[in-house]
């Protein structure tokens, strides 16, 4: 999955631990322990991807309709995780990361319409082994820039030889139109290094409103055609 809007940057290898930064030696010294740690998140991500694929295939079979346009996913790199640890002033330990960083594994589900995003989320979180930790409904209450999406942190069990581990996975569900807008916005912020001119910010807001209006019109047409 592409880096999400709140994703961390790449660690500067020149940062020195004595100056309050991350030592590259600390990262490389974790070795197998770090690889196993990230594997847990990879396995948790696979669990969520499988559940979403099953829901998609069931919809196609039962309703001859696919509410999911595409799914992308990613596990953060060690450098990105540790950069986030530094920015938030967290303790540099895997236990601290496990307790405080909840978006290491992430999946983005692009749906046809906002109603599909809610439906997929409800079906997914209704499953017995999925626990919802946090929900941010930016569809009902859009961000100031016009961004609309349903964000959630859920937990799923991963069964290892040493026993079960509950792994958090970040899920983002949004419409096709909003996915296109968010992708463009991310590129613009990257180009301007976060310092986007006010005039361009206003245009982005207007474009988000247009995307939202398009979502509503196309969803209404879809209901008229299919009920």
C-alpha positions, -999 to 999 in steps of 0.1 A, spaced: 0 0 0 12 35 -8 23 55 22 -8 69 38 -12 106 44 0 104 80 29 80 70 64 86 84 94 97 65 126 78 59 152 79 88 183 100 82 212 75 87 234 104 99 212 110 130 233 103 161 218 86 192 238 108 215 221 139 200 187 125 207 183 107 174 182 71 163 214 52 160 216 29 129 234 4 152 203 2 174 182 -7 143 206 -33 129 213 -48 164 177 -59 167 182 -84 138 159 -114 141 138 -99 168 128 -70 146 121 -94 116 98 -115 138 81 -83 151 73 -71 116 62 -106 105 34 -105 131 21 -74 113 25 -90 79 4 -119 91 -22 -97 106 -24 -78 73 -29 -111 54 -58 -120 78 -76 -87 70 -69 -90 32 -84 -125 32 -115 -114 50 -120 -85 26 -115 -108 -4 -141 -132 9 -166 -104 14 -159 -92 -21 -164 -126 -37 -195 -133 -17 -210 -100 -29 -203 -110 -65 -219 -144 -60 -249 -133 -40 -257 -99 -56 -238 -99 -89 -222 -67 -77 -187 -58 -66 -186 -30 -40 -148 -30 -39 -128 -15 -67 -93 -23 -54 -73 -30 -23 -38 -19 -15 -17 -27 16 16 -21 32 37 -28 63 58 2 74 95 -1 70 117 -2 102 130 33 93 95 47 89 85 32 123 115 45 141 111 79 125 76 80 140 90 69 174 114 99 173 87 124 162 64 113 190 92 111 216 85 74 224 108 50 241 130 32 216 119 -4 223 97 -29 205 73 -30 235 68 7 232 63 5 195 37 -23 199 18 -3 226 19 31 209 21 28 171 -11 13 156 -6 19 119 23 -3 112 1 -26 91 -23 -8 68 -49 -16 42 -68 8 19 -101 -3 4 -114 18 -25 -151 13 -29 -176 23 -56 -196 45 -32 -196 57 4 -224 34 12 -202 5 2 -175 17 25 -199 16 54 -213 -18 44 -179 -34 40 -167 -20 74 -199 -32 92 -195 -67 78 -158 -69 85 -161 -57 121 -191 -78 128 -168 -109 126 -162 -125 160 -124 -124 158 -122 -87 147 -120 -61 175 -125 -24 167 -101 -2 186 -108 32 171 -129 47 143 -126 81 127 -155 88 104 -143 115 80 -172 107 56 -198 119 81 -175 146 94 -150 155 66 -117 171 74 -113 208 69 -96 203 35 -127 183 23 -112 148 27 -138 121 32 -128 86 43 -136 60 70 -105 52 91 -103 25 117 -79 5 138 -89 -31 143 -73 -60 159 -71 -96 146 -55 -127 162 -24 -142 146 -16 -177 157 21 -184 160 39 -214 172 45 -195 205 8 -187 208 -18 -162 197 -9 -125 192 -34 -98 186 -22 -74 159 -36 -40 151 -43 -31 115 -52 3 101 -81 3 76 -90 31 53 -122 29 32 -131 56 6 -148 61 -27 -131 61 -61 -135 98 -65 -121 106 -31 -92 81 -36 -83 100 -68 -84 134 -49 -64 121 -20 -37 107 -43 -34 141 -61 -34 160 -28 -6 138 -14 16 145 -45 10 182 -42 20 183 -5 51 162 -14 61 186 -42 57 217 -19 72 199 11 40 206 31 41 244 24 13 245 -2 3 280 -14 -31 292 -1 -46 296 -36 -38 259 -44 -52 248 -10 -85 266 -19 -85 248 -53 -79 215 -36 -109 221 -12 -131 230 -42 -120 198 -60 -128 178 -29 -163 193 -28 -167 185 -65 -156 149 -58 -181 146 -30 -209 159 -52 -199 134 -79 -200 106 -54 -236 116 -43 -249 119 -79 -234 86 -91 -246 68 -60 -281 81 -66 -280 70 -102 -268 36 -90 -298 32 -66 -322 42 -94 -308 16 -117 -303 -13 -92 -323 -4 -61 
